[in-house]
Amino acid sequence: MAPRTRTVALLVRAAVALGGGAVASRMLFLPGPLDFAGGTKVALADYEGPSPVGVPAELANASLVEKGRYLTDAADCRACHTTKGGTPFAGGRPFKLPFGTLYTPNITPDKATGIGNWTDAQFLRAVHQGISADGTRLYPAFPYASYSLMPDADVLAIKAYLFSLQPVRQRNLPNSFTFPYNQRWLMGFWGYFFNKDKSFEPIAERSAAWNRGAYLVEGPAHCGECHTPRTLAQAMNTRAKFAGGVAEGWNAYNITGDRTTGIGAWSKPEIEAYLATGHANGRSVASGPMREAVDLSFSKLTKSDIAAIATYLQTIPPIHSARLGAPAAFAAASHAQGPTDNPIGKRVFEQACVSCHAWSGKGALVADAQLTAKKAVSDPTAANVALMVLQGTGPQTAGRPYMPGFAHSYSDTEIAAVANYVTARFGTMPSKIAPKEVGKLRAE
C-alpha cells in the first residue's frame, strides 16, 4: 500500500473510531434527572427546608405501615405486580416486549413464593440496584434506576407495608426472553452506566414544593420511565426528557413545557385535576397505563403532593413533538359533514361512539367524552385511539363514567377504520392505521 493511501486509510479509521466513540459516549453518558434545573444540589442532611422525601406533613404522625402504604401507592407498585383479576401484589402480570414476555414477581410476604424471607438489606439492594435476594439481576422494566433516588427509610417503609399484607402462595412465572436478552448478568453493565444508585439531592435555590415534586416525579412516581424516549440501550434518553415514550403499546405523550404538543399551555389547576381524577376539562382524559396510574397511585396522594408535582412539571424545558398535530377545533355537528372516504369507520362511529361523543366531538353527555383537543386524535399512529376502542377507558374514579371496550364487538378492520375516522374528523393529522397493526395492539 502506497504511503499516501495508507495515510488516508488510517485517517478514515481514526475518524470512524472517533465518530463511533462519540456516539457511544452520547448514548452511555446521559444527563441526570435534575441537571436541566441548574442550581446547587445538596445532600438531604444539609438541606435547610422541609425534607422533600418521605411522606407529606399530613402523615407525619402516621405509623410506619401507613407511611409505607402511602409510599407504595406513590410508587405505583400494585399496578405492575397484580395480574388482571389477580390478588394485589401477587405478581404474574405479563409485559410483552420485542424480545419476549416478562412476568412480574410475587411481592407479598409469602415465604415460599414471595419476599417473606427477604432481609432489609436484600430489599434495599433490589429496589436500589436491581439485584434480587438470590443475586439474580433484575431487568430495568422494574424501574430501579428511578427508585434508587428513594432514601433507605422510604424503601424500608414500603417493605413494612408489604410485609403487613396477607401472604399469597403464587409461584412466579418464567420469562420468555430470547438470547442474548435472557442473559441477566448483562444487566450489571446496564446498571453501571444507567443507575447511579444515589439518593435524591434537592436543589438549594428551588422552593420546598418544587423539590418535593421533583422527588415524587423522578423517584417513586417514576414518570420518566413512560414519558421519556429510550436509547438503543433501553435507558431513558434524558436529553429528550419527558418528550414522550411508549408504555404497553400506548403512546405516553409529551409532558414537557411545549405549548402545542406538551402541557405548557395547561394551567396548574388543570395539571392537578388530571393527576387527581384522570380528567382535565378540555385537555385530556387518562386512558391505558395512565388511567391505571391515576386510579392506583396519583388519586391516593394528598393535595399538597399533587400540587408539588404540578409545580415541578411546569418547569420542564419545552421539547416539540414533530409527530403530533396541534389540537383541532370542534368538528361539524352534522353527520353529513366530515370524512367521506371511510364508510366503515363512519358506520362504527355512529353505532358505538356518537351517543357519548357527538358528531362534533364536544361530548354528548359529559365533558370527559370530549374528543377534540386531545393528543390521541391528532396522533397519526392512532395507537391510543385504537387501544381505547379495544380496551375502553375504565372503570374510572368513583362517580365518573367510563367507556367500555369493543374488542369483542368489532373486527380489526372495523376498529382500524373507526380509529382513522376519528383522527380524520376530530384531529389535525389523520391516521392510516392498518388492521394488522390493530391486531398487534389487540395482542398486547
LINFEN-V148722 format. One line per field, one symbol per residue. burial: 1 if it has 9 or more other C-alpha atoms within 8 Angstrom, else 0. Layout:
burial: ???
This chain:
burial: 000001000000000000000000001001000000000001110010000111110000000111111111111111111110000111111101000111111111111011110000011111111111100111000011111111100111111111100011010100001000000100110110111110010111000111111111111111011111111000011101111111100111111111111111110101111111111100111111101111111111100011111111110101111001111101110000010001011101110011011111111100101111111111110111111111111101000001011110010111111111111111111110101001101100
